[in-house]
Amino acid sequence: MTTQAERLEKVADPPEPDTADPPEEDPPDPPGSTPNPKRRLAIVLLLVAALALGGTGTWFLLRAHELRATAAASNRALVDPAATAELAASVTQALNRIFSYAYDRTEVTEQAATEVLRGSALDTYRRLFGEVRRLAPEQKLVLSTRVSDVAVQHLAGDHGQVLAFLDQSATRVDNNTTSAAAAQLSVTAKREGGKWVIIELVPR
């Protein structure tokens, strides 16, 4: 039988503490410090989850559809095949004319340029063609250019944007050598007096 003294002794002796090591936890980040990598990853994942749950993906889909519809409404190249074909044909014909020349008839090409080029496109062309006029007779150079493909990227009102692909063949009559090359041009065109003229030429 347990005596009162034994009972008091048991109460006086506290149980031995658990000596097993507690699980390690990441210490809290001090105020103003950069979160540790594990905590940073958790924050990122939580943000991504919050965005997904908030319907952001649906919003982006609706916004993209809205932008496509707006672009289609303002870009006649997508809805007016006749106008698009007219612009493509005009640009094709113009490029074939102004980038083809014979060393003994450069004035013909220069005249064509004044008919189909305007503004900065004409200024740039005249600068470059000055070298052609100087070198072509000396080398007896004949250049033939053919637009192999053309894509009307945008057509709105009296302005159009066209990407043109050119195949060029240059022959030197003085030594009977021929070389070929390909080129790409971004063309800005404007409708003037019932016809399309080129106002900007940018190599691609």
Secondary structure, DSSP 4 states (H G I P E B T S, - for coil): ---HHHHHHHHHSPPPPP-SPPPP-PPPPPTTSPPPHHHHHHHHHHHHHHHHHTTHHHHHHHHHHHHHHHHHHH-GGGT-HHHHHHHHHHHHHHHHHHT-EETT-HHHHHHHHHHHB-HHHHHHHHHHHHHHHHHHHHHTEEEEEEEEEEEEEEEETTEEEEEEEEEEEEEETTTTEEEEEEEEEEEEEEEETTEEEEEEEEE-
